Amino acid sequence: MGLIVSLLVLSFLIFFHELGHFLAARLFGVRVERFSIGFGKVVASKSVGGTEYALSAIPLGGYVKMKGQDDSDPTKVSHDPDSYNVKPPWQRILILLAGPFFNFMLAFFLYYAIALMGANALQPTVGVVQPDSPAAEAGIRKGDRIVAIDDEPIRIWDDLSEKIRSSSGAIDLVVDRNGTLIPMTVVPRVLEAKNIFGETVQRRMVGIGPSGDITKIDYGFAEGFGYAWQKTVESSKLILLSVEKLIEGVVPAKEMGGVIAIVQVTAEASQHGLVALFALTALISVNLGVLNLLPIPALDGGHIIFTLYEMIFRRPLNEEIVYRLTLGGWALLLSLMAFTIYNDIARITNG
């Protein structure tokens, strides 16, 4: 069942991305010749309104084939009025941006749905107090629940961490200890810690760790928009930072996962309920949006760069250069796909 859910999620994400391109193309009068989920041989198709809607054999992506655009041979163009390549550059850029935009929009709506259903988060309950830390000196104990910092209520552990990290000087806490509210003053120190990438960083801390207890936060109709926006932005920044750390070598290449990892993790998330599945789907959707905007030929970002060149210099990039760059982009993408699948198989083999 988990495998079926994973494939459905992946197919839906691809469909939604391509739907963005499709709707933008039709908006600007571009004929869409094929709307395909998957690559390779077409196993099922139906033509409606001049567009062939197809399901292809390799469910590892998808594409919208517009009239006048051919990634396999960028030199093939059409000068008909309903062709992609005769449209003004700004329209082509909007068509290219529509796919990633739909990914971000989908993630936003998924996070909003989570906000209405109730988002899982760590309780601001202390599970660890480090010896000789500011928290220990102030009298904080394991099991204390932090309910306020500087007169602002604390609902989840992330709120607590952010307040401490952004503080300057002493902070006033209110802790709930077995039903009794106790005011305390703590002076955070700049201490060393490990971030999610394993790097040693310095930040203001008081020397406590969470208990691991989970709470469900129900956001209201209006507050849910703020939550969804915040989570979408945070996810986008996380993906960009991950790419940066990968390029810098901080994150080893062996940590990269491919479609097998996506299917595996999605299947596991589906076993933990709808909220977990929505959260992971939103993160994958943001990932697709961000990665498609990278300036790699054959991706939306690469095509945007080509089109921006045309806007700036008032002429398209040399066809031979576009052709070679596109082939190089495809070679890079296929190599990355093969490498990540190898990593996935190696992880499964090694348990």
C-alpha positions in Angstrom: 0.0 0.0 0.0 2.8 2.4 0.9 4.5 1.8 -2.5 1.2 2.7 -4.3 0.8 5.8 -2.3 4.4 6.8 -3.1 3.9 6.4 -6.8 0.7 8.3 -6.7 2.3 11.2 -4.8 5.3 11.3 -7.2 3.0 11.2 -10.2 0.8 13.9 -8.7 3.8 16.2 -8.1 5.0 15.8 -11.6 1.5 16.4 -13.0 1.1 19.6 -10.9 4.4 20.9 -12.1 3.6 20.3 -15.7 0.1 21.6 -15.3 1.7 25.0 -14.5 3.6 25.0 -17.7 0.5 23.8 -19.6 -1.9 26.5 -18.3 0.6 29.3 -18.8 1.3 28.1 -22.4 -2.4 28.0 -23.2 -2.9 31.4 -21.6 -0.4 32.9 -24.0 -1.8 31.0 -27.0 0.9 28.3 -27.3 -0.3 25.0 -28.6 0.7 22.1 -26.4 1.3 19.0 -28.5 1.8 16.5 -25.7 1.2 16.5 -21.9 3.1 13.4 -20.6 3.5 11.9 -17.2 6.7 9.9 -17.4 9.3 9.6 -20.1 10.0 7.0 -22.8 7.5 4.9 -24.7 3.8 6.1 -24.5 1.8 3.3 -22.9 -1.6 5.1 -23.0 -2.8 8.3 -24.5 -5.8 10.3 -25.4 -6.1 13.4 -27.7 -8.3 16.3 -26.5 -8.5 19.7 -28.1 -5.3 19.2 -30.1 -3.2 18.0 -27.1 -2.2 14.4 -26.6 -2.4 13.4 -22.9 0.0 10.5 -22.4 1.2 8.1 -19.7 4.7 7.0 -20.5 6.7 3.9 -19.5 9.3 5.5 -17.2 7.5 7.3 -14.3 10.6 9.3 -13.3 9.4 12.7 -14.5 7.2 14.2 -17.1 7.0 16.9 -19.7 4.9 19.3 -21.7 5.8 19.4 -25.3 4.9 22.8 -26.8 4.8 23.6 -30.4 8.2 25.1 -31.5 10.1 23.7 -28.5 12.1 20.4 -28.6 14.6 19.7 -25.8 16.1 16.8 -27.8 16.9 19.2 -30.7 16.7 22.9 -29.8 17.4 23.8 -33.4 13.9 22.6 -34.4 11.6 25.6 -34.3 8.3 26.7 -35.7 7.3 30.1 -36.8 3.6 29.6 -36.6 1.7 32.1 -34.4 0.8 29.4 -31.9 4.4 28.3 -31.5 6.4 28.8 -28.2 9.5 30.2 -29.9 7.7 33.1 -31.6 6.2 34.4 -28.3 7.9 37.5 -26.6 10.7 36.5 -24.2 8.8 37.7 -21.2 5.9 35.3 -22.0 8.3 32.4 -22.5 9.9 33.2 -19.1 6.5 33.2 -17.4 5.6 29.9 -19.0 8.9 28.5 -17.7 8.4 29.9 -14.2 4.8 28.5 -14.0 6.0 24.9 -13.4 8.1 25.7 -10.3 5.5 28.3 -9.2 2.9 25.5 -9.1 5.2 23.4 -7.0 5.6 26.2 -4.4 1.8 26.9 -4.6 1.1 23.2 -3.9 3.5 23.1 -1.0 1.8 26.2 0.4 -1.7 24.6 0.2 -0.4 21.4 1.8 1.1 23.3 4.7 -2.1 25.2 5.0 -4.0 21.9 5.2 -1.6 20.8 7.9 -2.2 24.0 9.8 -6.0 23.3 9.8 -5.6 19.6 10.7 -3.1 20.3 13.4 0.7 20.5 13.0 2.9 18.1 15.0 5.7 19.8 16.9 8.0 19.3 19.8 6.6 20.4 23.2 8.7 23.0 25.0 9.4 20.5 27.7 13.0 20.1 29.0 14.4 16.6 28.6 18.1 17.3 29.2 19.8 19.9 31.3 23.6 20.1 30.7 25.8 20.4 33.9 27.2 23.8 34.6 25.1 25.4 31.9 23.1 28.7 32.3 19.9 26.6 32.6 21.4 24.5 35.4 22.6 27.6 37.3 19.2 29.2 37.0 17.5 26.1 38.5 15.8 24.6 35.4 15.1 20.9 35.8 14.3 18.0 33.6 10.5 17.9 33.1 10.0 21.7 33.3 7.8 23.1 30.6 8.7 26.6 29.3 5.5 28.5 28.9 6.8 32.1 28.3 10.0 34.0 27.5 10.0 37.8 28.2 6.2 37.8 28.6 5.6 36.1 25.2 3.9 32.7 25.3 5.8 29.7 24.0 3.8 26.9 22.3 6.5 24.7 20.7 10.2 24.0 21.1 11.1 25.9 17.9 9.7 29.1 19.4 11.8 28.5 22.5 15.0 28.0 20.4 14.4 31.0 18.3 13.8 33.3 21.3 17.0 32.2 22.9 19.0 32.4 19.7 17.9 35.9 18.9 18.1 37.2 22.5 20.7 39.7 23.8 21.5 39.7 27.5 19.4 38.0 30.2 16.0 36.5 29.4 13.0 36.0 31.8 11.4 32.6 31.7 8.3 31.2 33.2 8.3 27.4 33.7 5.5 25.1 34.6 6.8 22.6 37.2 4.1 20.1 38.1 1.4 22.7 37.7 3.3 25.5 39.5 4.4 28.5 37.5 8.0 29.6 38.5 9.6 32.7 37.1 13.4 32.5 36.3 16.1 34.6 34.8 18.7 33.0 32.6 21.7 34.5 30.8 22.4 32.5 27.6 26.0 31.9 26.5 27.5 31.6 23.1 28.3 27.9 22.9 29.4 25.4 20.2 26.8 23.1 18.6 26.3 21.0 15.5 23.9 22.1 12.8 21.8 19.8 10.6 24.8 19.5 8.2 27.2 18.4 10.9 29.1 21.7 11.0 30.3 23.2 14.2 28.5 26.6 14.8 28.3 29.0 17.6 25.0 30.3 18.9 23.4 31.6 22.0 22.1 28.7 24.2 21.1 27.9 27.7 22.1 24.2 27.8 18.8 22.4 27.5 17.4 19.8 25.2 13.8 18.7 24.4 12.1 15.8 26.0 10.9 14.5 22.6 7.2 14.8 23.5 5.0 15.8 20.6 2.1 18.2 20.7 -0.4 19.1 18.0 -0.9 22.8 17.3 -4.3 23.8 15.7 -3.9 27.0 13.7 -6.9 29.1 12.9 -8.1 29.9 9.4 -6.2 33.2 9.2 -3.2 32.1 11.3 -2.8 29.1 9.0 -1.8 31.3 6.1 1.1 32.7 8.1 2.2 29.1 9.1 2.0 27.9 5.4 4.0 30.8 4.1 6.6 30.4 6.8 7.0 26.7 6.2 7.2 27.2 2.4 9.9 29.8 2.8 11.8 27.7 5.3 11.7 24.6 3.1 12.9 26.6 0.1 15.8 28.0 2.1 16.7 24.6 3.4 16.8 23.1 -0.1 19.0 25.9 -1.4 21.3 25.6 1.6 21.5 21.9 1.1 22.6 22.4 -2.5 25.2 24.9 -1.4 26.6 22.5 1.2 26.7 19.8 -1.3 28.7 21.9 -3.7 31.0 23.0 -0.9 31.5 19.3 0.0 30.1 19.7 3.5 27.4 17.2 2.6 29.1 14.1 1.0 27.8 13.1 -2.4 26.9 9.6 -1.0 24.1 11.3 1.0 22.3 12.2 -2.2 19.1 10.3 -2.7 17.1 9.5 -5.9 13.7 8.4 -6.9 14.1 5.1 -4.9 14.7 7.1 -1.8 11.8 9.3 -2.5 9.5 6.4 -2.9 10.9 4.7 0.2 10.5 7.7 2.5 7.1 8.6 1.1 5.9 5.0 1.8 7.2 5.3 5.4 5.5 8.7 5.8 2.2 7.3 4.6 2.3 4.9 7.5 2.3 7.7 10.0 -0.8 9.5 9.0 -2.0 12.2 6.6 -0.2 15.1 8.4 3.2 13.3 8.0 2.4 12.5 4.3 1.3 16.0 3.5 4.5 17.5 5.2 6.8 15.2 3.2 4.9 15.8 0.0 5.1 19.6 0.5 8.9 19.3 1.1 9.4 17.2 -2.1 7.2 19.7 -4.0 9.4 22.6 -2.8 12.5 20.5 -3.7 11.2 20.1 -7.3 10.4 23.8 -7.6 13.9 24.9 -6.4 15.9 22.4 -8.3 14.0 23.1 -11.6 15.1 26.8 -11.2 18.8 25.9 -11.1 20.6 27.3 -14.2 21.2 23.9 -15.7 20.4 23.6 -19.5 17.4 21.2 -20.0 15.9 22.4 -16.8 13.5 25.4 -16.5 16.3 27.5 -15.0 18.5 26.9 -18.0 15.8 27.9 -20.5 15.2 31.0 -18.4 18.9 31.9 -18.7 18.8 31.4 -22.5 15.7 33.6 -22.7 17.2 36.3 -20.5 20.2 36.4 -22.8 17.8 37.0 -25.7 16.1 39.8 -23.8 19.3 41.6 -22.9 21.2 41.2 -26.2 18.2 41.4 -28.5 19.1 38.2 -30.2 18.8 34.5 -29.4 21.9 32.5 -28.3 23.7 30.7 -31.1 21.7 27.5 -32.0 24.9 25.4 -31.9 25.8 26.6 -28.4 22.2 26.0 -27.2 22.3 22.5 -28.7 25.6 21.6 -27.0 24.7 23.1 -23.7 21.3 21.3 -23.7 23.0 18.0 -24.5 25.5 18.7 -21.7 22.6 19.5 -19.3 20.9 16.2 -20.2 24.1 14.3 -19.7 24.5 15.9 -16.3 21.0 15.2 -15.2 21.1 11.6 -16.4 24.4 11.1 -14.6 23.0 12.5 -11.4 19.9 10.3 -11.7 22.1 7.2 -12.2 24.4 8.2 -9.3 21.5 8.8 -6.9 19.9 5.5 -7.8 23.2 3.8 -7.2 23.3 5.5 -3.8 19.8 4.3 -3.0 20.6 0.7 -3.9 23.8 0.9 -1.9 21.9 2.1 1.2 19.3 -0.6 0.8 22.0 -3.3 0.3 24.0 -2.1 3.4 20.8 -2.0 5.5 
